[in-house]
Amino acid sequence: MTNLKRVSSKNSYSDREVKVLAQRTIGMSVFKARRVIDQIRGRSYEETLMILDLMPYRASYPILKLVYSAAANANHNMGLNKADLFISKAEVNGGAFVKKLRPRARGRSYPIKRPMCHIRIVLKEKSKSFLDQSKI
């Protein structure tokens, strides 16, 4: 994943979040990636790591790396605790197609279009009131 970007980070104490965007690096269909993203949306960081580690889909590994990188950015750049993070937004959008030609019979060629996708994940810190309610 060479084209990983940290889009922005808000630094107000009440609503601290870290956004991470992976563009043009995830070589898979949007529908295959959304199948994985729908399972982790709204979950805590630790629960997300367990889910992605045990999922049998090929899309789970790049998404796992992306979530791990976002948490590391939040910890290093903003001093947030990884245990207090949860995934507030996660979306997958379509990207460009990688176009190749495959040789066929009688000297003809057949086009192959391989889809790419863009993945955006937003991690937020759980507020203190939210943490107190979850312990009840």
C-alpha contacts under 8 A as a table, 3 or more apart, distances in Angstrom:
res1	aa1	res2	aa2	distance
1	M	4	L	6.34
1	M	22	A	7.76
1	M	25	T	5.92
1	M	26	I	7.73
1	M	62	P	7.58
2	T	25	T	7.10
3	N	22	A	6.26
3	N	23	Q	6.20
3	N	24	R	7.05
3	N	25	T	6.29
4	L	20	V	7.47
4	L	21	L	6.16
4	L	22	A	4.77
4	L	23	Q	6.82
5	K	20	V	5.95
5	K	21	L	5.25
5	K	22	A	6.25
5	K	23	Q	8.00
6	R	18	V	7.71
6	R	19	K	6.02
6	R	20	V	4.60
6	R	21	L	6.22
6	R	70	A	7.75
7	V	18	V	7.93
7	V	19	K	5.49
7	V	20	V	5.68
7	V	21	L	6.44
8	S	18	V	6.34
8	S	19	K	5.64
8	S	20	V	7.73
9	S	16	R	7.27
9	S	17	E	5.69
9	S	18	V	4.68
9	S	19	K	6.36
10	K	15	D	7.28
10	K	16	R	5.37
10	K	17	E	5.66
10	K	18	V	7.00
11	N	15	D	7.63
11	N	16	R	5.56
11	N	17	E	7.61
11	N	78	M	7.49
12	S	15	D	5.85
12	S	16	R	5.82
13	Y	16	R	5.85
14	S	127	S	7.31
15	D	124	K	7.39
15	D	125	E	7.35
16	R	124	K	5.95
16	R	125	E	6.03
17	E	74	A	7.88
17	E	122	V	6.69
17	E	123	L	5.49
17	E	124	K	4.30
17	E	125	E	6.50
18	V	70	A	6.80
18	V	73	N	7.68
18	V	74	A	6.14
18	V	122	V	5.63
18	V	123	L	5.23
18	V	124	K	6.53
19	K	70	A	7.14
19	K	120	R	7.16
19	K	121	I	5.83
19	K	122	V	4.39
19	K	123	L	6.44
20	V	66	L	7.37
20	V	70	A	5.91
20	V	120	R	5.72
20	V	121	I	5.36
20	V	122	V	6.39
21	L	118	H	7.20
21	L	119	I	5.78
21	L	120	R	4.45
21	L	121	I	6.56
22	A	25	T	6.59
22	A	26	I	7.42
22	A	66	L	7.50
22	A	118	H	5.66
22	A	119	I	5.27
22	A	120	R	6.49
23	Q	26	I	7.09
23	Q	95	G	7.83
23	Q	117	C	6.94
23	Q	118	H	4.67
23	Q	119	I	6.77
24	R	27	G	7.51
24	R	95	G	6.82
24	R	96	A	7.54
24	R	116	M	6.25
24	R	117	C	6.53
24	R	118	H	6.42
25	T	116	M	7.27
25	T	117	C	7.63
25	T	118	H	7.79
26	I	62	P	7.20
26	I	116	M	5.77
26	I	117	C	5.70
26	I	118	H	6.92
26	I	119	I	8.00
27	G	114	R	7.31
27	G	115	P	6.29
27	G	116	M	4.57
27	G	117	C	6.67
28	M	32	K	6.96
28	M	33	A	7.16
28	M	59	A	7.50
28	M	114	R	7.41
28	M	115	P	5.70
28	M	116	M	5.32
28	M	117	C	6.50
29	S	32	K	5.38
29	S	33	A	6.53
29	S	94	G	7.86
29	S	115	P	5.45
29	S	116	M	6.23
29	S	117	C	6.60
30	V	33	A	5.25
30	V	34	R	6.07
30	V	92	V	6.42
30	V	93	N	6.51
30	V	94	G	5.82
30	V	115	P	7.80
30	V	116	M	7.40
30	V	117	C	5.72
31	F	34	R	5.08
31	F	35	R	6.26
32	K	35	R	5.34
32	K	36	V	7.09
32	K	59	A	6.77
33	A	36	V	5.44
33	A	37	I	6.28
33	A	59	A	5.51
33	A	60	S	7.76
33	A	92	V	6.93
34	R	37	I	4.83
34	R	38	D	5.88
34	R	91	E	7.54
34	R	92	V	6.15
35	R	38	D	5.65
35	R	39	Q	7.08
36	V	39	Q	5.48
36	V	40	I	7.06
36	V	52	L	7.99
36	V	57	Y	7.71
36	V	59	A	6.84
36	V	60	S	6.33
37	I	40	I	5.47
37	I	41	R	6.28
37	I	63	I	7.94
37	I	90	A	6.52
37	I	91	E	7.12
37	I	92	V	7.69
38	D	41	R	5.61
40	I	43	R	5.61
40	I	48	T	5.73
40	I	51	I	7.52
40	I	87	I	7.41
41	R	87	I	5.82
41	R	88	S	6.70
41	R	89	K	6.45
41	R	90	A	5.98
42	G	86	F	6.50
42	G	87	I	5.04
42	G	88	S	5.34
42	G	89	K	7.19
43	R	47	E	6.44
43	R	48	T	6.19
43	R	86	F	5.62
43	R	87	I	5.73
43	R	88	S	7.91
44	S	47	E	5.32
44	S	48	T	6.06
44	S	83	A	7.83
44	S	84	D	7.67
44	S	85	L	6.08
44	S	86	F	4.00
44	S	87	I	6.27
45	Y	48	T	5.08
45	Y	49	L	6.36
45	Y	67	V	7.95
45	Y	71	A	7.91
45	Y	82	K	6.97
45	Y	83	A	6.69
45	Y	84	D	7.72
45	Y	85	L	5.57
45	Y	86	F	5.08
45	Y	87	I	6.81
46	E	49	L	5.22
46	E	50	M	6.52
46	E	83	A	6.75
47	E	50	M	5.22
47	E	51	I	6.23
48	T	51	I	5.12
48	T	52	L	6.06
49	L	52	L	5.29
49	L	53	D	5.99
49	L	64	L	6.70
49	L	68	Y	7.96
50	M	53	D	5.18
50	M	54	L	6.37
51	I	54	L	5.42
51	I	55	M	6.18
52	L	55	M	5.28
52	L	60	S	5.47
52	L	61	Y	7.15
52	L	63	I	7.76
52	L	64	L	6.02
53	D	60	S	7.41
53	D	61	Y	7.58
53	D	64	L	7.45
55	M	60	S	6.58
56	P	60	S	7.62
57	Y	60	S	5.66
58	R	61	Y	6.36
59	A	62	P	6.04
59	A	63	I	6.56
60	S	63	I	5.20
60	S	64	L	5.92
61	Y	64	L	4.96
61	Y	65	K	6.29
62	P	65	K	5.10
62	P	66	L	6.20
63	I	66	L	4.93
63	I	67	V	6.18
64	L	67	V	5.24
64	L	68	Y	6.07
65	K	68	Y	5.09
65	K	69	S	6.05
66	L	69	S	5.11
66	L	70	A	6.19
66	L	121	I	7.87
67	V	70	A	5.09
67	V	71	A	6.27
67	V	121	I	7.24
68	Y	71	A	5.26
68	Y	72	A	6.23
69	S	72	A	5.03
69	S	73	N	6.16
70	A	73	N	5.10
70	A	74	A	6.20
70	A	121	I	7.91
70	A	123	L	7.21
71	A	74	A	4.99
71	A	75	N	6.10
71	A	82	K	6.16
71	A	85	L	7.68
71	A	123	L	7.47
72	A	75	N	5.07
72	A	76	H	5.99
72	A	82	K	7.92
73	N	76	H	5.20
73	N	77	N	5.56
73	N	78	M	7.54
74	A	77	N	5.56
74	A	78	M	5.30
74	A	79	G	6.45
74	A	80	L	5.64
74	A	81	N	7.95
74	A	82	K	7.76
75	N	78	M	5.81
75	N	79	G	4.62
75	N	80	L	4.69
75	N	81	N	6.08
75	N	82	K	6.56
76	H	79	G	5.64
76	H	80	L	7.71
80	L	84	D	7.63
80	L	85	L	7.91
80	L	125	E	7.41
81	N	84	D	5.54
81	N	85	L	7.01
82	K	85	L	5.45
84	D	125	E	5.56
84	D	126	K	5.52
85	L	123	L	6.18
85	L	124	K	5.51
85	L	125	E	4.57
85	L	126	K	6.00
86	F	123	L	5.56
86	F	124	K	5.61
86	F	125	E	6.45
86	F	126	K	6.84
87	I	90	A	7.01
87	I	121	I	7.12
87	I	122	V	5.93
87	I	123	L	4.64
87	I	124	K	6.38
88	S	121	I	7.94
88	S	122	V	5.74
88	S	123	L	5.73
88	S	124	K	6.05
89	K	120	R	7.90
89	K	121	I	5.81
89	K	122	V	5.00
89	K	123	L	7.21
90	A	119	I	7.49
90	A	120	R	5.72
90	A	121	I	4.45
90	A	122	V	6.28
91	E	119	I	5.93
91	E	120	R	5.37
91	E	121	I	6.61
92	V	117	C	6.69
92	V	118	H	5.68
92	V	119	I	4.60
92	V	120	R	6.44
93	N	117	C	5.71
93	N	118	H	5.13
93	N	119	I	6.49
94	G	115	P	7.81
94	G	116	M	6.50
94	G	117	C	4.54
94	G	118	H	6.09
95	G	115	P	7.01
95	G	116	M	4.97
95	G	117	C	4.54
95	G	118	H	5.99
96	A	115	P	6.48
96	A	116	M	5.69
96	A	117	C	7.42
97	F	113	K	5.80
97	F	114	R	5.39
97	F	115	P	4.58
97	F	116	M	5.87
98	V	113	K	5.69
98	V	114	R	5.03
98	V	115	P	6.40
98	V	116	M	7.38
99	K	111	P	6.91
99	K	112	I	5.77
99	K	113	K	4.75
99	K	114	R	6.47
100	K	111	P	5.84
100	K	112	I	5.11
100	K	113	K	6.55
101	L	109	S	5.96
101	L	110	Y	5.54
101	L	111	P	4.60
101	L	112	I	5.87
102	R	109	S	5.46
102	R	110	Y	5.04
102	R	111	P	6.18
102	R	112	I	6.84
103	P	107	G	6.91
103	P	108	R	6.17
103	P	109	S	4.58
103	P	110	Y	6.28
104	R	107	G	6.23
104	R	108	R	5.18
104	R	109	S	5.25
104	R	110	Y	6.42
105	A	108	R	5.95
105	A	109	S	8.00
126	K	130	F	6.21
126	K	131	L	6.57
127	S	130	F	5.20
127	S	131	L	6.39
128	K	131	L	5.10
128	K	132	D	6.26
129	S	132	D	5.11
129	S	133	Q	6.26
130	F	133	Q	5.23
130	F	134	S	6.30
131	L	134	S	5.22
131	L	135	K	6.54
132	D	135	K	5.43
132	D	136	I	6.94
133	Q	136	I	5.50
